[in-house]
Amino acid sequence: MTSAAIKRVRNHDGWVFRDEILRADASLPAGELVDVTDHQERFVACAFYNAHSHIPLRIISLDADEASDPTWLPHRIAQAIAQRARLTHTNAKRLIFSEADRLPGLIVDQYADYLVVQFRSAGMDRLREMVVESLQNLLHPQGILERSDKEFREEEGLPASTRVLSGDVPQRILIEEGSLRFLVDPHRGLKTGFYLDQRPTRTRLLALVEPDQQVLDTFSYTGSLGISAAKRGARVVCVEQQESFIELAKENAQLNGVANRIEWIAGDAFYWLTAQAESKTNFHWVVLDPPALAKQKQQMVKGRQALHHLVVHALRLLPPDGSLLLSVCTYHLLNAVEEIVRIASADVGCRLSIRDQWLQADDHPWILHVPATRYLTSWRFSTSA
Ligand SMILES: C[S@@+](CC[C@H](N)C(=O)[O-])C[C@H]1O[C@@H](n2cnc3c(N)ncnc32)[C@H](O)[C@@H]1O
């Protein structure tokens, strides 16, 4: 490894990139646990190695003894689960968040009595049996589903894999989050079925929206944000492109006793917002929670334009003292968001203040030393005269 990479790894960075590796044994199979050394062959770290990946080394430990002890994996799994034990107002949480729990490439989400697992690195893929056994011993779930989708696996040279690993996993699982209830489709839903990371946004809507306010929830998926607002007595319009998600969202609205307060629009939120700006309708709240707008750095310009478009049209719908709730999961755009919103507000001619800013839910902790683990940020802007 280069000396710069060694320095970063010693300061707990979890990733080493291809051009930082000076020499590697070409015969190493993907996902092998290897010792990483400096130019004098002294131990630096133990890591998963995968020559296919643009992150060939994922650090496991800086302690040679820990990594050679076969209990490191079950021990870390138990530790991660124990750290979420205080999250008691919900039976749906992220139990293991990859690098943040020093388990690179492993995601485990709990939905009531079921677990959904993703193996996103070749190294974790090789340890899958031990992972499943540890989860069974610790949690005794009724079923474990693997949702190792293509988007994470291709990069590691692994095929996509969706299958039940143990027990049975129903098509829909009922979860609870405080006063809210949702049905989750772990087999076909986005991510592992539900946006667990948006829990703090639901909490804010439940706390701040007032009865009889008008709320627009764009990119609404299965309705978690719009339903939170409706639960407070607001009248809500939800816009979502995929009809199957709207079907599930409608069931969720029924479950929460708010079906009569929500209008569902199946369509493209970009077009819908543009068309709506022509009308005189106002919303006290506009929620923008788009999917990733730039998957790679090269798509930044397009991503900026898309976000600017959304914000301009959302701002046109807000009265004075209205709130724009914006969530951005596009890592490459995060640092530019406030500037984009400032430019958009100049186009619309309104003054904005930032009333609040928050991150992904804290069962998805982000590591200071691996900045990409902070992937979701939300803002509440309010308009003022
Ligand atoms: C980040 S998710 C929203 C999560 C949701 N707020 C929640 O808390 O469950 C983005 C959603 O936008 C939808 N989507 C993607 N492009 C869209 C578009 N152009 N118009 C409307 N919906 C779109 C996706 O189907 C997905 O459900």
The ligand as an SDF file (V2000), in Angstrom:
LIG
                    3D

 27 29  0  0  0  0  0  0  0  0999 V2000
  -36.1500    7.6580   -1.9780 C   0  0  0  0  0  0  0  0  0  0  0  0
  -37.6200    6.8420   -2.4430 S   0  0  0  0  0  0  0  0  0  0  0  0
  -38.8180    7.6730   -1.4580 C   0  0  0  0  0  0  0  0  0  0  0  0
  -39.0070    7.0470   -0.0890 C   0  0  0  0  0  0  0  0  0  0  0  0
  -40.2290    7.5360    0.6540 C   0  0  0  0  0  0  0  0  0  0  0  0
  -40.1660    8.9650    0.9030 N   0  0  0  0  0  0  0  0  0  0  0  0
  -40.3970    6.7940    1.9600 C   0  0  0  0  0  0  0  0  0  0  0  0
  -40.1030    7.3820    3.0150 O   0  0  0  0  0  0  0  0  0  0  0  0
  -40.8070    5.6250    1.9540 O   0  0  0  0  0  0  0  0  0  0  0  0
  -37.8910    7.4680   -4.0570 C   0  0  0  0  0  0  0  0  0  0  0  0
  -39.1950    7.0370   -4.7210 C   0  0  0  0  0  0  0  0  0  0  0  0
  -39.3360    7.8160   -5.9080 O   0  0  0  0  0  0  0  0  0  0  0  0
  -39.9400    7.0270   -6.9120 C   0  0  0  0  0  0  0  0  0  0  0  0
  -39.6160    7.6860   -8.1970 N   0  0  0  0  0  0  0  0  0  0  0  0
  -38.4650    7.6230   -8.9020 C   0  0  0  0  0  0  0  0  0  0  0  0
  -38.5200    8.4730   -9.9610 N   0  0  0  0  0  0  0  0  0  0  0  0
  -39.7330    9.0690   -9.8990 C   0  0  0  0  0  0  0  0  0  0  0  0
  -40.3670   10.0640  -10.6860 C   0  0  0  0  0  0  0  0  0  0  0  0
  -39.7470   10.5900  -11.7420 N   0  0  0  0  0  0  0  0  0  0  0  0
  -41.5980   10.4610  -10.3390 N   0  0  0  0  0  0  0  0  0  0  0  0
  -42.2350    9.9340   -9.2540 C   0  0  0  0  0  0  0  0  0  0  0  0
  -41.6760    8.9950   -8.4650 N   0  0  0  0  0  0  0  0  0  0  0  0
  -40.4450    8.5670   -8.7820 C   0  0  0  0  0  0  0  0  0  0  0  0
  -39.3590    5.6530   -6.7110 C   0  0  0  0  0  0  0  0  0  0  0  0
  -40.2330    4.6690   -7.2630 O   0  0  0  0  0  0  0  0  0  0  0  0
  -39.2830    5.5950   -5.1670 C   0  0  0  0  0  0  0  0  0  0  0  0
  -40.4750    5.0370   -4.6810 O   0  0  0  0  0  0  0  0  0  0  0  0
  1  2  1  0
  2  3  1  0
  2 10  1  0
  3  4  1  0
  4  5  1  0
  5  6  1  0
  5  7  1  0
  7  8  2  0
  7  9  1  0
 10 11  1  0
 11 12  1  0
 11 26  1  0
 12 13  1  0
 13 14  1  0
 13 24  1  0
 14 15  1  0
 14 23  1  0
 15 16  2  0
 16 17  1  0
 17 18  1  0
 17 23  2  0
 18 19  1  0
 18 20  2  0
 20 21  1  0
 21 22  2  0
 22 23  1  0
 24 25  1  0
 24 26  1  0
 26 27  1  0
M  CHG  2   2   1   9  -1
M  END
$$$$
